[in-house]
């Protein structure tokens, strides 16, 4: 997205208005520049609310050709709703083009989830009880409609064979993924509590159900209660990470995100979001730090705020951050599939209102474009979606490190090598190669070599699947920064000049003698 606009500036008709090299270095070193794949204004008369990703198997369309299957294999279902009903827009991830639209008249959508090959949508008509609409993720057709007698759906999740629904009335329902069984009106129901079910997620051993300050562990087959744990704060929304070992929880509007161990069912740690946000913006209030969206992605967790910030954490440490919106982040949806470049291992779809046009400063074409988009968005009272490429925590930390030190490390290749090899890290580690740990002498030779070996070249992050730090496939980079790398480089340079001066002085003295 940003690269396209930068290229347009580089090819400006007037050579004097083309981008200077220094600005290219600064722009391309920004983590947001490298992460944003595309930005799409959602044109709708309703307000942007929910999203879910439909990742279809290429084999699901048996009669379609290879190109047709790959172009339809990944879709995004994005809901906008209002007083008159809900509009569900369907986009393809490869071009972010709108392919279809569904309308639910008179209902407001509470939640959506991909369950097998179907999209389950929980909605509510005014103050009446809820409805579940089931659509085919492949054909987009409405398959079935479930009218709840005395419940309103608040959250939906699924396991390999079962769809679970939590309700505002404190009940949990279990439906088969087999639509024929669903149509036969067969299901299980268990009353969990007298208050609303805030979150629900299926792990390997239990169905986790959150209710105020409690997490209840239900049997996946019978929905019988097998245990509970009480937390010191309200729990709310639940989400399982990609490894299936950690459940993340957050009460929407609160400022604390919690991590839970799946096997032991115990609380691991809390993240004080307001403390982290004040490292970026010291003037932010507690209201600015309210969490409005949260999702685990790879080995990180993305947290959306009322202030429009998105903070990315690895365990308890913030590894990077973005500020894409001027208002609160509406949703964060992980997508574990290929995107526009067909090389992305994982992506995140974010939604919000009032896109922050100054997120990438200095890109004129982008700012003009976003200004037009903002006018369109405002006139349609909808929002803006951003498709991000997601990376592991170590790579995100490196990208942020390069961004913070771009004025030094990207001016030439040797400076970048020095930062990677000579950087002083908090835990004393640096670039590790398979089976060996480089000594100081090796590092010095590598950094000062006039013609470095191609296998040891260190590259800044680039686009797609080749966005790596080292050429070796088994190398690993831990880049937790401890001190100023600019100061370290300055000290190294001064030491080298001092040694050179001493050598020259000794040579002169020898010649005089």
N, C-alpha and C positions, 0 to 999 in steps of 0.2 A: 504493500500500500504506500508506505512512505518512500520506498526506493523508486517507485514509478514517478512520483512527483519530483524527487531529486533529479532523476534523469531528465525530466522535462526542463528543469532549470538549467541543467548542464548544456542542453542543446538550444538555449534561448537564441532567437534570431539576432539579437544584439549581443556581440561578444562581451561587451563591458558589463552586461547584466548576468553573465554566467557565474556559477557558484565557484568561489575561491577554494583552493585545496584545503586550507585550514578549516573552513566551515564544513567541508565534506567529511574531514576527519572527525570533527566534533559531533556532527549529526549521526554518522554511522556508528559512533561509539556508544550512543544512547541505547540502553536496554529496551526502551519502548520502541525505538526505531527498528530494532531487530525482531521484536516479539509480535508486533501488530501485523497480521496477515491482510485484513481488510476491515473496512468500516462501512456499515450499511444503515442509512436512515430507514426506520420502519414507518411506512406511509399508512396511517390508519386514523380513523376518527375516534378510536378508543385509545386507552392508555396501556403502555407496555407493562406486562405483569410477570408471566412465567415462560419457561422454555424447557424443552427436553430434546435430546438427540436420538434420532432413529438410525442406528447403525445396522444396516441390513447385510446379510451374507450375499456375496456375489452370486452364489449358486441358487439364490432364492428365485431368480428369474431364469428358469431353465431354457426358455425359448428365445431369450434375448442374446444378442451378440456380445462379445467381450467388451467392446467400447460402451455399449448401452448399459451393461450391468455395472461397470465401474463408475459411470457418470451418475447412476441412480442409487449407488450403494450407500451413500451417506446423506441424511437429510436432517434439517432442524425444524422442529415444530415450535413456533413462537406464538404465545397468546397475548392478545390485547383485549381488555374488556372494559365495560362501562355499564351505565344504568340500563341500557337497552339490550345488552347481551354481550357475548364474547366472540371475538374473531380470531381464528387460529390460522396463521400464515405458515406455509411450508416452503422452506428454502433448501436448495442444494448446496452442499459445502464446497464443491469444487469451483463454483462460480458465484455463490451466494445470490443466485437468481431465484425469484419467487416462482414456484412451480404450481402451487395450488392454494386454496383457501377454504376453510370450513367455518360456518357460522352457527353458534348456539344461541338461539333467540331467548332473551329474557333471563339468561343465567350468568352468574359471575363465577369464573373458574377459581377453584381453591388450590388445585394441584394437578400435575401431569406427570406421567412416568411411562417409560418404555418397558413393557413386560413381554418378553419373547418377541413375537412378530406383530405385536399389537400396541397401540398407544391407549392407555387408560387415562381418562380425563374426569376428575371429580369436580362437579359444579353445584351451584345452589341457586334456585330461582327465588330471589327476594328473601323472605323470611321463612319460606317453606323448607321441607326436608330435602336432602341432597339427591343428586342423580349421578350415575357413572355412565359415561359414553365411551364405548370401545370402538376404535378405528383400526383398520388394517394399515400397518406401517408401509406395506408394499403398494397397495392399490388406493389407499386413502379413503376407502369406503367405510361407512358406518356399519359395524358388524352386529352390535348389540347395545341395548340400553337397559340399565338397572335402576329402578326407582326405589330409593330407600324409604322404608315406612316411617321410621322414627329417628333417623340419623342423618348427619351431614358430614361428608367425607372431609378430613383435614390433611391427610397424608397417605401416600401410596408407595409401596416397595414390593419387591418380589424375590423369590428364590428360584432354583432351577425348575420347579414344577408348580409353584403356588404364588398367587398374588395376595398380598396382605394390605388391608386398608384400616387406618385409624380414623376415629370419628370425634366430632366435637362433644358428643355425649359420653365419651369414655369407653367406647366399645372397640373391639378388634374383630375384623372379618377376614376369613381366609377363603379365597376362591381358587379353583383350579385354573391353570393356564389354558386348558383344553376348553375352547369356546362351546363345544357341544355340551360339556358338563355344566358350564355356566348357564347356558340357556335352559337346562333342565331344573334350574333354581336350587341347585345343591351348593351349600356353603356351610362354614363353621362360624360361630359367633361367640365371643367371650367378653364379658364385662370386666374391664381392668380397673376402673376407678369411677368416681362420680364426677370428676373434672375432665376436661378435654385431653385427648391424646395429641401431644405437640409434635412428636417425631416418632418414626418407626423405621427400623432397618433390620434386614435378615443377615445374620452371620452364619458361620459354619455350624454352630451348636445351638444357638437360640435366636428367637425373635426379640430384639431390643425395642422396648416401648418406653418413651419418656412422657412423664406427667408431672407438672410443676417441678419439684426438686427430687423426684424419684426416677430411677430407671428400673423397669420390671423386665425380667427374663422369662419369656414364654417358650413352651415346647413348640417346635416348628410344625409338628404333626397334629397335636391335640389342642394347642393354645392354652394349655394348663400352666398356671403360674409356678415357676420353679425357683424363684428367688427375686430379691429386690435390693437396691442399694440407694442410699440417700446422699445427696450432694449438698454442699454448703450454699449453693446458689441455684436459681432456676435453670433447667437444662435445655428444654426446647428442641430445636431442630437437631436431627441425628444424621450422620453421613459416614459410610465405611470407606476406608482408604483403599488404594489399588492392591495392596498386599494382603488385605483381609485381616490384618493383625491389630489395627487401631480404629476405634470409632471416635469421631470428632463430634462435639456437641456445642451448641450456642443457643442462648435465648435471644431471639431477634429483638434488637433495641438495646440489649445489654452491652457491656464492654469486656466481657471475659469469654474466651474460647477454651474449651477443655478437651483433653485427650484421655481416652480410656483403653485399657488393655482388653482385647477381645477374649483371650483364653481364660484369664483370671477374673474378668468382670470387675476390675478395680480401676480407680482413678489414677492416671499417671501424672499429669501436670496441667497447670492453667497458663494461659497467655493473657497478660494484662494489655489489652489492645490500646487503651488510652496512653499508657506509658510509652509504647512503641510509636504511636502517632505523634506524640509530642517531641520525639527526636527529629521528626520531619518538620512539623509545624508547632512551635512552642506556644502559640496563642490559641490552639484548639481547645474547645471546651468538652465536657463530658458528653454533651449532646452531639457534637461533631463525631465522636468516636463510637456511636452506637452501631452495632453490627446489623446489617440488613441482608447480607447474603454470605454464604460460606460453602466451600466445596474442597475436599481433598483431591490433589492432582499429583500423580507420580509419588515422589517422596516429600511433597510439600502440601501446604494447605493455603488456599486463597481466601481472603476475607474482605468483603465489600463493606463500605462504611456509609453513614448518613452524609458525610462531607464529600462523597464522590471518590475517595481514595480506595485503592485496592492494595492491601498489604499481603505479601507472600512470606510464609514462615516455613522453616525446616525445624521440626520439633519446637523448641521454645525460642529459636533465634529468627529474627526477621532477615531474610536474605535479599529482598528487593521490594520496591514499591512503585506504583503508578498512580497518576491522578487523571483519569480519563473523563470524569463527569463533574459537573458543577452541582448536581443534586445527588441524592442517594443512589447507590447501585441497586438495581431491581433484582437481578439474578446473576448467578455464576453457574454455568453448566459445563462439566467436563465432557470431552469428545475423544474417545480412544480409537481414532481412525485417521486415515489420510485426509488431507485438506486440499486447498487450491494447488499446491505444488506436488501433491501425491507422495511426499516424502516425510510429512510430519508424523511423528510417533504419537503425539497427543496434542490436543488443542483445548482451549477454554473459550466459551461464548459468554460474553458479559452484556448486560442490558442496563440502560439508564437514560435519564433525560438531561438535556442541556450538555452536549458534548463539550469538553474543555479544549478549545482550539489552540490553546497555548501549551498543550502537553509536549509538543515538539516545536520549540521556538526556533525561528530562523528559516523555516521552510515556507516561502511565500505562496507557492502554488497550493500547498496544503491548507494554509490559513484562509485563502480566498475560497477554496472549495468548501471547507468546513463552515465558512460564514454563510454560503448559499444553503448548505445542508441544514444549518441551524434555523434559517428562515422557513424552510420546508417543514422541518420538524415542529416548529412552534405553531405553524398554521394548521397542522394536523393533530396536535395534542397527543403525539405518540412518544417515540424515543429513538435511541440510537443503539445498534448492536455493534460490538467489536469482536472480531474473531482473532484470538491470540494463539501463537504457538507456545506450548508449554514445554519447559525444560526441567531436568533434575536440579536439585538444590545446588550442587557443586558448580554446575554450569551457570546458573543464575547468579551465584556469588561472583564468579569470574567476570561475567558480563558487567555486573555492577562495579567491580573493581576497575575494569578498563574504562568504564564511563567516568568514574571519579578521578582517574589519573590519565585521561586521554591526552592532555596537553603535554605529557612527558612520554608516555609509553608508546604512542602511535606515531611519533614523529619519525622514528626509524626502527628497523628491526632489532638492532642491538639493545636499544632501550627496553623494548618489550621482553626480550630474552632475560635481561637483567632483572626486571620486575618479577618474572616467573621463577627464575632460579635463585635469586638473592633475596627475595621477599622474606621478611621475618614474620612468621605466622604465630598465632596465639598458642597453638599446641606444638610448636616447634617442627612442624612437618612442611614439606614442600613437594615439588614434582617428584613422584616416585615412578621408577621404571620397573618392569617385571623382574623380580628376584634380586634387585640391587638397589642401593641407595647411594646417590651421587655424593662423593666427597667434595670438600671445599676446593681442592685443586682441580678436579674435573669440572666443577661449576665455573671456575675462573677461566679455564681454557675454553669452555663452550661459549661463554659470554664474550670473550675478547677475540675469538677467532675471526679472521677477516673473511674466510670462506667456510661458513658452518656446513656440516654434513646435512644432506637433505632429510635424513631420518630424525634429526634433532630439531628441525625447524619448529617454531612455535607461532601459530597463526592466531589472529584475532577471530572472534566469532563471525561466521559467514552464514549464508542462507541455506536452509534445508538440512538434510541429514548429515552434511559434512561440517556442521558447526561444531568444531572440536578445538581443543587447546593445544594438543600435541599430535604429532603425526602417528605415533605408536598407538595401536588399538587397545593395548593393555595398560596404558598409562592412566594415572589418576591425579587429579589436582584438588587439593584442599586449600581454599583461598580465603580463610578467615583473616582479615587484615588486623594487624596489631599497631603498627606505626606508620608514619607518613612515608610512602615510597619515594616521593619527590625528595624528601630530606635524605633518605638513604642513598639515593643516586648521587645527590650532591656530595655527601660524605665520601662515597666511593671515589668520585672524580677528584676530590681534593686530596685524598690519600695517594691516588695514582700520580697526580701532579707533584706532590711532595717527594715521592720516591724517585720520579724522573729527575727532579731538581737535585736530590742528593747524589744520584748517579753522575749527573753532569758535573757537579762540584768535585766529586772524587776523581773524575777523568781529568779535569783541568789541573787539580792539585798534582796528579801523577805526571802530567806533561811538564809542569813547572819544575818538579823534582828532577 
